[in-house]
Amino acid sequence: MQRTRGGKTDEQRKLEEVGWHSLCGGDPVTHYDAVLTEDALIIVPGAALDRQAVLQSWTGVELWQDVQLTDRAVQELGTGVAALVHRATARRASDAEPHRAIMTGVYTHSGES
């Protein structure tokens, strides 16, 4: 899960965009180290990665060249918890074809300002 402050949907969407931009030439390890909860679980094809494993996996990885997020939706799951769903199309410089996936991120509100 990722933390947000204040609980606004716009903040959650912005955090999702900032995360993707960190994967497109920024510093994903620093970004996600700051926003992932200690018990975060990241599901990828064929594996479930805990927080430490996903941060390690982004160290030295080839970053995405560009990403497009479409078909975005937000589903409130309870007080202070929401799922953001979107279709992602992303390409690395070494890719012949873009990667396409339907993604879900679950966000909790820390209550901090």
Sequence and secondary structure as in RCSB ss.txt:
>XXXX:A:sequence
MQRTRGGKTDEQRKLEEVGWHSLCGGDPVTHYDAVLTEDALIIVPGAALDRQAVLQSWTGVELWQDVQLTDRAVQ
ELGTGVAALVHRATARRASDAEPHRAIMTGVYTHSGES
>XXXX:A:secstr
 EEESS  HHHHHHHHHHHHHHTTTS HHHHHHHHB TT EEEETTEEEEHHHHHHHTTT    SEEEEEEEEEE
EEETTEEEEEEEEEEE TT SS EEEEEEEEEEE    
